[in-house]
């Protein structure tokens, strides 16, 4: 194992203000390197170049999500011992599975998120976007995250699942608890309380759908069979929890980052306003330029493996830095430049690659396309309400996500 001292700051506000410069140094000097994670104790291998990132993401037999495939049972027990009991009801989902287990769980929801099925949602997503703009249009200002970027995707996923949109603030609290690392015993206790409440909510929802099925995705999951097997309670609750969290977190961040990028690149914005048909391609470039998912979830090496001259031992942790890979000059010409006309749409890693490629990518793309088109069409003179230097980023390692984005326009 490499040095246990940190060489790169990957968590502070200072890093957030200079993220891509840090990634450039990593790619040049230490493309595969090991240092402690957020807890200052657990060593993690970080992979920052595009080709290495793809190699890891495609090799899901060597780099696994299920620790039981890479760690001894006593190590697995130590890994899970500190987690609250309720956590088992939200972590037993397809992102934490490999091989046949992963394929079985993914197959159960794939049909709901195909591009064809998602496209059917376009009129409703547009309607939600317009309703949100109707509420603020006459004011001449709004805070984008709170008033538009969050309520749009959470409303869509809530309606798909058949959960009350009125509960969206509760979903947001639970989601924040899941994606924000617990840094202290007090944080861990609070996390346990939040997860207990979340699981209680989900189990009550499933019981209600068993009594009175509806035309929604939750009812379908409650009733689904796969080879004669149904989802058990932990698989069911984990699946719905994942869809609620992943179904809005990525898109909230993407809408915020994309809006900021366009407002700070006037030529690219003008090109998009002149020709809205560029939107689908523009969304792909915006994901590459400043994507919402900065890093992958942790993987474990199932065997000893060599990557760019470094030996990663069985059981050691590996994280791919997607935001760095998508700025690799060996793969992308002028990667630090936003170019909405670039032919890059099939190559970025913003939604991952391989078996764990983001199931909700078609939905996130469509929601972002509609969100950006609506914002710039309906709010003339749209501009930042504060200077870029005043913006703050959420302290969540997995996502690159703005805390808030104040906007103004000519009302």
Protein Blocks (a to p, Z undefined) as FASTA:
>chain_A
ZZfbdfbdckbmklmmmmmmmmmmmmmmmmpccdddfkomaccdddfbfklmmmmmmmmm
lmcfblklmpcfklmmmmmmmpcfklmmmmmcfklpghjllmmmmmmmmmmmgfklmmmm
mmmmmmmmmmmmmmmmmnopacfklmmmmmmmmmmmmmmnopafklmmmmmmmmmmmmpc
cfbfklmmmmmmmmmmmmmmmmmmmmmmmmmccddfklmmmmpceehiacdfklmmmmmm
mmmmmmmmmmmmmmmmmmmmmmmmmklmmmmmmmmmlmmmmmmmmmmmmpfblbacdddd
fbdcdeehiacdehiacdddfklmmmcfklpghklbccfkbcfklmmcknogajllcfkl
mmmmmmmmmmmmmmmmmmghiacfbdfklpccdfbfkbccdfbdcddddZZ
